[in-house]
Amino acid sequence: MDVLDFKNEASRFLLSKGKLLIAEPFLNDPNFKRSVVLLCEHSDGGSLGFVLNNKSKYLVSDLLLDCPYSLLPVYEGGPVQLNTLHFIHTVPHLLEGTEIIKDIYWGSNYELLASRLNANMINASDIRLFLGYSGWSAGQLKQECDDGAWLGVDANANIVFNTENQEAWKQAIGLLGNKFKFLANIPLNPQLN
């Protein structure tokens, strides 16, 4: 498959919550270069998700005063409202939240989160916290997908919660199937190859 042909095939997917948006290899937007975004909401009014592979310099203990001992990392969820904290998790019996897909839930009560973290009831593989989010206005994300900026695949809890920051993009490409695996080896700047 030619590098350019993937845009015609891999960018044709049904936009819906629970999809992973995988930035195409040459996307130059600094907010989304080689990013993987979990889409948590999608409707005619717009879309919202979180970048999974952009770890910030913060830990939960830096942001939630009620969690002084929590060393969980916080990720940059996107360029919108960087002063807000969000989280996704796999433990609705502990944190409640809104189901995105089976085994992945979004949000809850921050007091409940703090009490569960302080009681060591939540493992690092159960939760991911984000500063800010990625947002698209009505029709904007569909247009970007039609233009080939995003590839899409169904999310699963393993890649969302258990994939190393640097490997998430390559592993997400792998979820597209064997004929797309070559994309994971394309250098950031092919002219330097």
C-alpha positions in Angstrom: 0.0 0.0 0.0 1.3 3.4 -0.9 1.8 5.9 1.9 -0.8 8.2 0.4 -3.4 5.5 -0.1 -3.8 4.9 3.6 -5.6 8.2 3.9 -8.3 6.9 1.6 -8.8 3.7 3.5 -7.7 4.2 7.1 -9.4 7.6 7.5 -12.8 6.1 6.7 -14.3 5.1 10.0 -17.4 5.9 11.9 -16.8 8.7 14.4 -18.2 7.8 17.8 -17.2 7.8 21.4 -14.8 5.0 22.2 -12.7 5.5 19.1 -8.9 6.1 19.2 -8.0 8.9 16.9 -4.5 8.3 15.6 -2.7 11.2 14.1 -1.5 10.5 10.6 2.3 10.3 10.4 2.9 13.7 8.8 0.4 15.8 10.9 2.3 19.0 11.7 0.0 20.4 14.3 2.2 20.6 17.4 -0.8 19.8 19.7 -1.3 16.5 17.9 1.9 15.3 16.3 2.1 11.5 16.6 -0.7 11.6 19.2 -3.4 9.1 20.1 -6.7 10.6 21.3 -9.5 8.7 23.1 -12.7 10.1 21.8 -15.1 10.4 24.8 -18.0 12.4 23.2 -19.1 12.8 19.6 -22.3 14.3 18.4 -23.7 16.8 15.8 -22.7 19.5 18.2 -19.0 18.6 18.4 -16.4 16.2 19.8 -14.3 15.8 22.9 -11.4 13.6 23.8 -8.1 13.3 25.6 -4.5 12.9 24.2 -3.2 9.6 25.7 0.5 10.0 25.0 1.5 13.4 26.2 2.7 13.2 29.8 2.9 16.5 31.6 5.4 17.5 34.2 2.8 17.2 37.0 1.8 14.4 39.3 -1.6 14.1 41.0 -0.1 15.3 44.3 0.8 18.6 42.5 -2.8 19.3 41.5 -5.1 17.7 44.1 -4.3 19.0 47.6 -6.4 16.1 49.0 -3.9 13.6 47.5 -0.6 14.6 48.9 1.0 11.2 48.4 -0.3 10.2 45.0 2.6 10.0 42.5 0.3 9.2 39.5 1.4 11.1 36.4 -1.0 13.7 34.8 -1.2 13.9 31.0 -1.9 16.9 28.8 -5.3 16.0 27.4 -5.3 18.6 24.7 -5.0 22.3 24.1 -8.4 23.4 25.4 -8.9 24.6 29.0 -5.6 23.6 30.3 -6.7 24.8 33.8 -9.2 21.9 34.1 -8.6 18.4 35.4 -10.3 15.3 33.9 -9.9 11.6 34.3 -10.9 8.3 32.8 -10.8 5.0 34.6 -11.6 1.3 34.7 -13.2 1.1 38.2 -16.8 2.3 38.1 -17.5 0.3 41.3 -15.0 2.6 43.1 -15.4 5.9 41.1 -18.7 5.8 39.3 -18.5 7.8 36.1 -20.0 7.7 32.6 -19.3 4.7 30.4 -17.4 5.5 27.2 -17.1 1.8 26.1 -17.0 -1.4 28.0 -14.3 -1.1 30.7 -13.6 2.6 30.2 -15.4 5.3 32.2 -15.0 9.1 32.2 -15.1 11.3 35.3 -16.7 11.2 38.7 -16.5 13.1 41.9 -13.0 14.5 42.8 -13.6 14.0 46.5 -14.4 10.4 45.9 -11.2 10.1 43.7 -9.1 11.7 46.4 -10.4 9.3 49.1 -9.9 6.2 46.9 -6.3 7.3 46.0 -5.5 8.1 49.6 -6.8 4.6 50.6 -4.6 3.0 47.9 -7.7 1.5 46.3 -6.8 2.6 42.8 -3.8 1.3 40.8 -1.9 3.3 38.2 -3.3 1.0 35.5 -6.9 1.8 36.6 -6.9 5.6 35.9 -5.5 8.3 33.7 -5.7 12.0 34.6 -5.6 14.9 32.1 -5.0 18.6 32.2 -7.2 20.1 29.5 -8.9 18.3 26.6 -9.1 18.1 22.9 -12.2 19.6 21.4 -13.7 20.1 18.0 -16.7 22.2 17.0 -19.6 20.8 15.0 -18.4 19.1 11.8 -14.7 20.0 12.4 -13.5 16.6 13.4 -15.3 14.9 10.5 -13.7 17.3 8.1 -10.3 16.6 9.5 -10.9 12.9 9.1 -12.1 13.4 5.6 -8.9 15.3 4.9 -6.9 12.3 6.2 -5.5 13.9 9.4 -6.8 11.1 11.6 -7.0 7.3 11.4 -9.5 5.6 13.6 -9.8 2.3 15.4 -11.9 1.0 18.4 -10.3 1.7 21.7 -9.5 -0.9 24.3 -8.6 -0.6 28.0 -5.2 -2.2 27.5 -3.9 0.4 25.0 -5.6 3.3 26.9 -4.2 2.5 30.4 -1.2 0.1 29.9 0.8 1.6 27.0 4.0 3.5 27.6 3.8 7.2 26.5 6.4 6.8 23.7 4.9 3.6 22.3 1.2 4.5 22.2 1.2 5.9 18.7 3.0 2.9 17.2 0.8 0.4 19.1 -2.3 2.2 18.0 -1.1 2.0 14.4 -0.7 -1.7 15.0 -4.4 -2.0 15.9 -5.3 -0.9 12.3 -4.0 -4.2 11.0 -1.0 -5.6 9.2 -1.3 -3.6 6.1 -0.9 -0.3 8.1 2.0 -1.4 10.3 4.5 0.2 7.9 3.2 3.6 9.1 4.7 3.1 12.5 8.2 3.1 11.1 7.9 6.3 9.1 10.4 8.8 10.5 9.1 12.2 11.8 11.0 13.9 9.0 11.3 11.6 6.0 13.7 14.0 4.3 16.3 13.1 6.9 16.0 9.4 6.1 
